[in-house]
Amino acid sequence: MSFLYQMLPSSLVVLPITALEVTINLNKTCDTWNDLLRSYSNVFSAESTQATVLLFSAHAVLTEVLDDPFEFDFDQRDVEDAGGAIWVDELHLTTTVHSIISERLQRVLGFPVSSV
């Protein structure tokens, strides 16, 4: 029996800047959620010896891409350019980035990853 839990982004950016207090509260809430999720997942895993408990953060993968775009065959300008290789628009990721996240998730789940 396997359980996969999705962690929340550890940092959120909410615009406009006047929403800074909301952003700070959301970040604290997400951090609290992730801390509790880790803690309870560890307890659950220890108490349920037949269960496989996995944590995954798509946000962590995206952060890796944005912090080192060259590692993923992107250019530095792709990090901020809407309509580029990373961002379809100001919010949505490209299929290529979704594929990177999917590949990482497959690895976490122990599935073979095929190269395209």
Order of alpha helices (4+ residues) and beta strands (2+ residues): beta-alpha-beta-alpha-alpha
